[in-house]
Amino acid sequence: MSWPPELDDLKDDLGAEYRQGSDPADARLERCLDAAVAFVQRVRSSFNYDGDPLSELPAPTADLELGTIRLAGRWYTRRRSPDGLVAMAELGQARVPSFDPDIDRLLGIGRYRGSVFA
């Protein structure tokens, strides 16, 4: 496991059509991945993201890495539905939810965040 996730990790998770070497979408994918990494580091600050050997914080976990990759993929595909709706041909339109419980669970955010004591 390495932090932060790389563009190739995101492309691999998105599927075969993104694994074809360099692509015009790479810049957009990289932008989403950078934003997802920054977001995760901000909301889950209790990890040693820098790999500092003197830090008492734990290293980022595999589920945190996968959650970050999936969040970046979601943000990349979400840009195609700016109004929050997706067209499904003869079935009409469906609402795109603003959150994904699987990603929230992997990242430990939202309702899956542990108790916080002040």
N, C-alpha and C positions, 0 to 999 in steps of 0.2 A: 504494500500500500504506500502510495506517495501523496504528499500534499504540496501544492494544490493539484487537483485532477488536470489532466492534459486534454488538448483538443482531440487527440486520437481516441481517448477514453469516451468522450462525448459522442464522437462520430460512430464509434463501435456500438455504443448503447442505442443510438438512433436507428441503426440498421445498415443493410448492405448498400443502399443508394448513397450513403454519405461516406463510405469507406474508400471511394475511388480517388485517392490522392488529393491533390489540390483542387479546390472547387471555388466558384464565385461566392458560395454561401459560407466559406470558411471565416471570413471577416465577421459576418453576423453571428455565426456560432461562437466564435472567440469572444465577441462582445457580451453575449449572453452568459457564457461560462465565467468570464471575469466578474460580471455583475453578481452571479450566483455565489462565487467564492467570497466576494466582498460582503454580501448579505449574510452568508453563513458565519463568517468570521465575526461579524458585528453582533448577530443575535445569539451565537453560541460561543461566547468569549472564554469559556472555561476549558479550552484546549490549547495545547502547545503547538500552534501552527508553524512556528519558526524552526522547530526542531532543536531548540535550545537545550543542551544537555544539563544545564543547571536549573531548569524550570521544574517545579513540582507538579505542573499541570500534566494531564495525560496527553498522549499523542492522539491526533484525530483517528477515529475508528473507521472500519470498513463501511458501516452503515451511514456514517456522516459523509464519506466520500461518494457513495452511491446516491444518497439523497441530494447532494450538491449537483451531481451529474444529471439526475432526473429533473431537478429544478431548472437547470439551464435548458434542458431539452423542452420542458414545458413552456418556458418563456419564449423559446425560439418558435415553437408551433403556435403559441398563443397570439403572436403578432399577426397571424392570418385571420383572426376574428376580433378586431378592435372593438366591435360593438357587443361582444360577449355572446354572440350567436354563431352557430355553424349550420350551413345549409346541407341538408341530407336528401337531395334530389326530390323524388316523389313523396318522401316522408315528411317534408317540410323543414322547419328549423328547430334546433334544440339549443337550450341555454348551456353555455360553458361555465361550470362552477368556478368561482374565484380562488378556490383552494383545492388541493388534492390530499385526501387523508393519508394516502400511502407515503407521499413525500413528507408530510408533516410528521408522520410516525418515524420515518428514517432519520429525520433531522432533530426530532425531539422538540418541535415547536408547536405553537397553537395549543390545542387542547391536550396534546401529548407531551407538553413540557412538564417536567417535574415540579414539585412544590418549591416555592422560593420564599425564603424567610428574610425579612429585612433586618 
